[in-house]
Amino acid sequence: MCYRILLVFLLGSCLLPVLPLDAQTPERPNILLVMTDDQGWGDIRAHGNPAVDTPVMDQLAQEGAWFERFFVSPVCAPTRASLLTGRYHLRTGTQWVTRGLETMRPEETTLAEVFRDAGYATGLFGKWHNGAHYPATPTGQGFDTFFGFAAGHWNNYFNTTLTYNGTEVPTEGFITDVLTDSALAFIDRHHDRPFFAYVPYNAPHGPFQVPDRYFDTYKARGFDDKTAAVYGMNENVDDNLGRLLAKLDEHDLATRTIVLFLTDNGPNGNRYNGDMRGTKASVHEGGVRVPLFIRWTGQIAPGTHIRPNTAHIDLLPTLADLAGIALAPDLALDGLSLAPLIRDTASSWPDRPLFTHHSRRTDLEPFPGAVRTDQYRLVRTDATWMLFDMDKDPSERVDLAAQHPVLVDSLSQLYRDWFAEATDGMTYRPPIPIGYAAAPKVTLPATEAYLDGEVTYYGESGWANDWLTQWRSTSDRIAWEVDVVEPGRYAVSVSYTVSASNAGARLRATAAGRSTEGEIATAFDPPFLPSPDRLSRGEVYEKPWAEQALGTLTLPAGQTRLTLHAVTIPGEEVGHIQAVHVERVE
């Protein structure tokens, strides 16, 4: 059976009318969806790890539905795109975690849009990671309120600057506590109407910063600095999850709120993970099997244990179903509503294949990839397929591919058909839109630039928040693909740092056959901001930036390339370039 036919068969239930609410439910339920970043399946005591303290997560596991085999993507942005849309991330345009490849197409229908259109107040408090440019931003994708950051990670977790609906605001305190404060205020404001609160915490993703009392607890238990920081951040999340549940109780909302807790991929390090093979970024079980707990007091029986394979693509149809929201008939979902499993009304459940793909940096290749069925996991990370019997060998130690060639052929063909279909028409990297009235000033970050010459990233990987250095030649070029949605005059400026000995470089910005230029005449070379890391980080550190105007460009509508090059370099190099800014001017 080809993948397309199989998909139609499996997803038929998504096109049926949603199940009605129970007769005793007077109104649509609120949704509180909490997700952590890089917390593995094994970072919860209820999953057999006695070294961690997670009493609230453990409580949630017992008070509602506990999903035994719930799967996501190997890394952050793909999981978020699938969770928000009910579709495999490749269909949404999301390929990887940086360079703009994390961007989800604005045309995708998100959970926030589904619930907003049904009359819900919608809010996001934490990490977005599905596009930094409007309309591929939280407020462009259905959230009335957004407080957090759009990038794949943040530089500092204490007293940092976050974004509130497009405006940067300074904060005081540890970031998980601050995000929770904002989510609590949102619940206070909207407790008397249905709300959808999405709280994607960035802990325990690096950099590894955590308040002393949490870190000290796990150092005293003999853990190394990284594990102590991760477990400390997890416990801090657990405390904040308790604050959210207490707020629901304060407004008598426990019976009117569906609470979900999950994580976005496997653990960001080698630590207890239920003896599964793989960690974050792996297409093996340990990279993609994560917790999912769903509590709806009075509606979901405590201790409900759900064994069939389920996935992030199922959450949109499930939540719409539970809330009594009919989905558009033409909404092409990959997921199934899990309501029959949750309500224990499912007479059977399909043994459907679940697909996993991981992009290695900027390459959109078919592999690494995997197919998961009820019994088997077929995995390919290099030139050959491996087959594991997950019932008899959950740690994936014995490769059975040679013993079951017919099964390998059929599952691998399903994977190839799926990958070809999911990537059909996909562009390598979307252009950055400029000119929307809702986003008059657009930042073109260094991490989304096309580099030509010897210019390189300051950090070893060019992750989010990185910048450009080693710009020593007038032949080097830095460019961004942009889409001018409204013709007009645009001011161009650059964020930079430069030492006194290198000040004076003259930069020219060119787009659509027009150019403007300006000089970085003023030295600005501040030190890195204080960063209370528990161990050295792989990401760049944080520092202030100066902004220098380069003039204006009159641009026609349509796609073009904005290129930056140095006309003169009087010192050894131009300096460090963090971003170019383009702002519509009347």
N, C-alpha and C positions, 0 to 999 in steps of 0.2 A: 504494500500500500504506500503510495507516495505521500510525502509529508503534507502537501496541501490538502489532500483528501482526508488524511488522518486529523489534521487540525480542524477542519469543518465538523467532523464527527465529534471531536472532543469538546469543541467550544459551542456546540449547539445550545447548551443551557444558558449561555450569555445572551442569547437573542430572545429568550423567553421573558415574559413579564416577571418582575421581581416578586418574591414572596411577600405577603402582607405582614405587617407588624402583628404581634400578639394582640388579642382583643383588649387585654388589660393595659396596654401601653398607650397613654393618652396623647403623646406627641412624639415627633421624631427625636431620637436620642442624640445627645452630644457625642462628639468623637474626640478622644485624647490619644494621639498617636506619638509615642516616645521611641526614639531610635538612638542608639549610641554608635560611636565611630571607632572601629577596630577592636571592639570587645568581642572576644570569641565565645563559642558555645560553652567552653569550660570555665569561663570567668564568673560563674554563678554557683553558689553553694548547692542549690537544688539539683545541679547537674553532676554532683559527686565530687566537688572540690572543697574539702573542709578547711582549706587555708584562707578562704576569702569570706568576708562578712557581707552578705547581700540579703538581709531579712525582708526587705520590701519586695524585691524581685521574687524571692522564694514564696512570699505570701501571694503575689499575683499568680504564680504558677499553680497554687492550690485553689484559688478562689474562682477560677473560671476554666477556660480551655487551655490545655498545655499541649503544644504541637511537638511531637517527637521528631519528625523529619521535615523541617522547614528549610527551604533553600533560597539563597540570594545569589548575587554575582560575586566574583572574587575581589572586587575593589569598589571604592566609594560611589563615584558618579554613576556607573551603570546600575547599581542597586537602586539608587534614588530615582533614576529615570523609570525603571520598571515598576517600582512601588507606586509612583505618582500616576502612571498611565495605564497599568494593567497590561503592558506590552513589553516584549523583550527589548532591551536597551538599544540594540542595533537598529531596530525599526524607528526609534525616536531620533536617530542621528547621534546619540551619545556613544562614543567609541572608547574613550580613555579618560584620564583624570586631569589633563592640563593641555596647553597649547590651543585652547578653544575646542578641543575634541571632547570635552565634557558637556558641551552645549546641547541641550535638548531643543528640538524644533519648536518654535512658538505655536505652530499649528496643532501640536499635540493637546488632547483634552486631559487635564489633570484632575486628581482628586479634589483639589481646591476649587476648580471651576465647576465640577459636578455638585459639590455641596454649596458653593456660593449661589449657583443658579437655583438651588432648592430653598434658598432663603437663609442659609447659615452665615454667621459671622466667621471669617476665616483668618487664621493667624499662624505665622511661622516664626519660631524662636530658636535660632541656631544656625547650622551650616546648610546652605542651599546646594552648591556645587553642581548646578545644571545650567549654568550660563551667567555671565557677568554683565551682559548687555541687553537692555530693554529691546524687544519685549520678552526675551528669554530669561526673565528675572522673576522673582516671587510675585511682585506686584503686577507683572505682565502676564502671569500664569495663574491668577485666581486668588491670590492672598490679599486681603484688605490690609493686613498688618504684617510687616516684616521687620524683625529685629535680629541681627546677627551678621553674617558675612557670606559672600557668594563664592569665595575661592575654595580650593580643596583643603586648605588648612590655614590656621591663623598663627601669627608669629609670637604673640605673648598672651598668656592666660590671666595675668593679674593687671588690674587697672588699665585695661586696653581700650581702644577705640573701636566701636561697632557701628553698624548702619541701621538707622531707623527710618524706614520708608524713603530711602534715598539720601538722608542726611547723616553725616558722620557725627557721632556723639561720644564723648568720653565717659568711661564707666569706672566704678570703684569696686574692687573686690575680685574674687575668683570667677572666671568666666561662666562656669556651670551654675554657680549660685546666681549670677547676674541674669543669665538667660531664664532661669526659673522664676526670678522676681518678675520679669516682664510677662511670662506666661501666666503667672498668678494674677497679675493686674488685668490681663486680658479676660480671664475667667470672671474676675470681679465685675468687669464692665459688661459682660455678656451672659451672666448667669441666668437671666430671665428670658433668654431666647436660645434657639439651637446654635451651637458653635462647633467648629472644627479647629482644634488646636494641634498643630504639628510641631513637635519639640525634638528636632534632630541635634542632640548634643554632639560636640566635637571631641569630647573625651571618650576613650583614653588615647586618641591619636596624638602623636608627637607634635610639638616639642613636649618633653616630659616634665611638666610643671604641676605641682599639687601642693596644697597647704600642708604645713609641717605635721599636724596631728595625724593625718592620714598616712603620709609617707613614713613617719616614725613607727607607726603600728606594724607595718609590714617589714621594715628593716629589722625590727625587734624579733620578727619571726624567721629571720635568717635569709631573706630574699636579696638578690642583687638590686642595684639601684633602679634599673629599668623595670623589673617586675614589681618592685615595691611601689614605684610611681604609678604603674598601670593599675595595680590592685587598689592603690589609694584613690586614684581617680574614679575607679569603678564604685568604690564604697561611697565616695562623695556623690556620684550619680544616684546611688541607691537612696541616700539621705534626701536628695532633691526630688526623687520620685515619690518618696513619702510625703514631702511637702505638697506636691501636686494632688495626691490622693486626699490629704487632709483638707485641702481647699475645696475639693468636691464635697466632702462631708460637711464642711462649714456651710455650704449653700444647699445642702440636702439634695445633691445631684448624683449620688452613687448609683441609684436605680435608673437614672436617666442618662447615664454616660457609658459609652463603650470605651474601655481603656485597653490599648495595645502596647506591648513592649517587645522590641526586637533589636537586633544589631545588624550592621550593614555588610559585614564579611567576617572571615575568620580572624583569629588573633594576630596582632602585629608583633609576633615574636614566638619563640619556642617556649611554651609553658603548657600546663595541663590543658588538654583539649579532648578528653574522652578517648585517648589512644587513636584518634583519627589521623589519617595521613594528610599532610599539607597544612599551611597557614594562609594568611592573607596573600592574595595574588595567585593562589594555586587553584587549578580546576579540579583537584582532588576533593574528597568529602570534607576534609578539615578546613578548606578555604572557603566553603560556601554553605555549610550547614550551621545554622545559628538558632538562637532561642526565638520562639514566638509564644507569648502569653496574651490571651484575650479575656478580659473580665467584663461582664455586664450583669451586675447584681440583680437577681430576680429573673433573669432571662436565660443566662447560661449557667448550667448546673456546676457547682464547685466540683473540682476533681475530674472534669471532663478530659479524657485522654484521647488525642487524635493521632493515629499512627500513619495513615496514608501520606504519601509524598505531597507536599504543598509548597508554594513558592511565593515570592514577592509579587509576581504578576497576578496573583489571586486576590490581593487586598482591595483593589478598587472595586471589582464586581462584588466582593463579599460585603464591604461596608455599605455600598449603595443598596444591596439586597437587604441587609439588616435594618437599614434606615428607611426602607420603603420607597426608595428613589428609583424611578424607572430610567434606565439608560437608553440613549438614542439607539434605534435599531441598526444604524450604520456605523456604530462605534466598534471598530475591528479590534477586539481584545484577544490576547493570548491566554489570559487567566480564566479561571472558573470561580464562581461563587462557592465559598466554603460553608455557606449557611446550612446546607443539609447535613454536613458533618458536625457542625457546631450544635445544631438542634437535634442531632441523632435521628434524623429522618431519612438519611441516605440508605437506600436498600443495597446499593453497591457503589463502587467508586472506580473510575477508569484507571487502568494501568497506563497512564499517558507518559510519553517521554518528556523530560525536562532538559533543556539545553543550556549549556554554560560555555561562554567564550571569554577569553581574556586577551586584550590587545597588549602587545609588548612595545611600549613607547608609541611611536607614531605609525607603526606598521599595521595596516588592516589586513592581516593574513587570517586564513581559516583557523589556525591553531596557535596557541593551545586551545583545546576545546574538549567538551565531554557531553555524554548523554546519560541521564539517570532514569532508570525504570524502577519499579518496585523492588526487583531483585538484583539488578546489575548496575554497575557504573562502567561505561566505556570511556576511556581517557586517551587523549593523544597530546603529548607535549613536545614531541620531536618528530621523527620519521615514521614511527610505528604506533599502532593502537595497542592499548592494554585493556583487558577485561577482568573485572573483579565481581565476585558474588558477594554482595553487601550483606546478605543474610548470614552466610557462613564465615565471611571474612571482612568484617566491617572496618578493619584497619588497612585493607588493600595491600596485603603482603604477597598473595599468590596470583600471578597473572595467568588467566585461563584462556587467553586469546588463541593460542595454538590448538586448544581442545575444542573450541566452539567457533570454527571459521565462518559458518553460515550466519550465526548470530552476530558476529563482528561485522560481516558484510552488510547485513540488513540494518543494524543500528548506525553504522558509519555512513550508509547512504542516506538514512534519515537526517543525520547531522549535516551532510553536505547539501541536501535539498533545503534544509532550514536555513543554513548560512547564506546560500545563494539568494533565497527569497527575502530574508531579513535585511540583506545589504543591497538589494536591488535599487538602483537609483541614488545610493548614498553618495554625497559629496565628501571630499577629503576633509575640508575644514570650512565652516560657514563664514561668509564675510561678516564684518562687524557693522551693524546698522548705525547710521548717524542721521540726526535730523528729526527724530520724534519729539513732539511737543512735551511728552511725558518724561523725556530724558534729554534736555537741551545740551548738557555737557557730557561727552562720552570719553572715557579713558581707553586708550589703546595700550594695553600693558606689554611690557617687554616679552613676557612669556608667550604672547600670541603673535610675535613678529616673525617674519621670514628674514633670515640672516644670510648675507652674501659677503664673504671676505673673512677676515680674522676675528671679527667681533664674536664674543662668546658670553656665556652666562657666568655670573659671579659664583653661584653655587655649582656643585658638580652635576646636578641633574636638571636645573632649570624648572623646578617646581613652582607652584604659585608663590607670588610675592618676590620672585627673584628679579634681578636686573642685569643690564649689559655692561660689559667691561672690555678691556683690550682693544678699544677703538682707536687705532693708531694710523690709519691710512685714509686718504681722501677717496680712495677707490672702494672702500667698504660701503655697503648699503644695508639699511634696516627698513623693512616695508611691512605694511598691513593691507590686507584686502578689506575694503569698506564698501558699504552699500548706502549711497546717499538717497534717503527716502523723501527728502524735501530739498529742492534746489535752493541755493542762497549763499550768503556770505558766512564763512566760518572762521573763527579765531583759532589759531594753532599755537600751542605752547608745549613745553617739554619739562618733565620733572627730572632733576639732576642733582648730583653732588660732584664737586671738583676741587682739587687742591689749588692753592695760590699759584704754584708753579705751572699748573696746566690750564689755568683760566684763559679765556680769550678765543676759544674755538668758535668758528662761525658755522651754523647749521642751516641747511636749506631743506624745506619741506616742499614736495612736489606731488600734485595729484591732478588728473584730468587735463594735463598739458599746462597747468598753471603752477606757479611757485612763489614762495615767500621765504625770507630768511632773517635770522637774528643771531646775535652774539651772546655766548655765555661769558659775560664779562666779570661777574661777581663770584668770587671764590665762596664755596660753601662745602665744608668738609667736616661734618660733625661725627662724633664717635657713635658706635652702636648704642642703642638704648639698653638699660639694664635688663637682664634676662635671667630669671632665677631657675635655670634648667637644673635637673637632677643629674644629667649626663650630657655629653656632647651631642649635638643634633646633626641630622643630615640636611635639614632645611637652612636657609639663610637666616641671619639675625635681622632684627628690625632697626631701622634708623630713619631720621627725618630727611625730607627732601625739599629742595627749593624748586620754584617754578619760574621758567623764563619764557616770555612771549616771543613768538617768531613772526607774528604778523597775521594776515588774513588771506583766505583763499575763497574765491567765488566758484562754487562747484555746481555742475548740472546733476540732475537726478540720474541714478543708475550706479552700477558697480564700477569701481575703479581701484587703483592701487595708490596708497599714500606712501611715499618714499622719503626717508630722511637720510641725508648724507652730509659729510663735513666738507665745506668749501675750503677752510683753512684750519690747521691744527698747529698752533704755535708752540705747544709743549710736547710732552711725550705721548699724550693721549687726550681724547676729548674729555674724559671723565666718565662717571657712571650714569647711565640713563635708565630710569625706572619705567617711564611711560611717556607717550604723547597724548595730549588732550585736544579734543576738537569740540568747539562750542558754537552753536548757531547764534549769530548776531543779527539784529534787525538793521 
